[in-house]
Amino acid sequence: MKDFPLALLRKWIFTLAMGVGCLGIGFVYFFFSEDGVLLGLSGLVFGFSLLRSIFLYKTISGHDYETVEGTCVAITNRPLRKCRRIRIMDDHGIKSTLLLAKQAKVKIGYQYRFFFKKTTRPSLGSEFLDTALSTDCFLGYEELGEFPGADAGSFSSSEEKTEK
């Protein structure tokens, strides 16, 4: 676990802790009110989070993930969608587009490392379908700091540069 990236280690620990916490609350509530239904449901949540954390551990320990590093140069908010389009430029000037949840706190002008599960899914050509099928592929990200000597206005792009 020493070679786990911090963002992925944190996700693994929180996934496991969520299940243990639900099971603990279920036991405490069962002890006071003898509600077997809630205990059973909290046991199910624990079981599923345990399975998810096992699969996540296998992915991380087997290095079965890909990383994308670069500087965020543009953020396009997508109306009526749960994702934003993030434009990333690496050190060689190659730009990549990522679709991330709106909860991701990404800022223009900062360097990031994104982690994705390796997949063999073919691209269907539809941005909506590709995004829907790859929702479980995004594992996390970590901020590497601000791009040296640059501010958000120094990146030129034809896309909308708004942050929400």
Helices and strands as residue ranges (DSSP letters): H 6-33, H 36-61, E 65-77, E 83-89, E 95-101, E 110-117, H 127-133, E 138-146, G 152-154
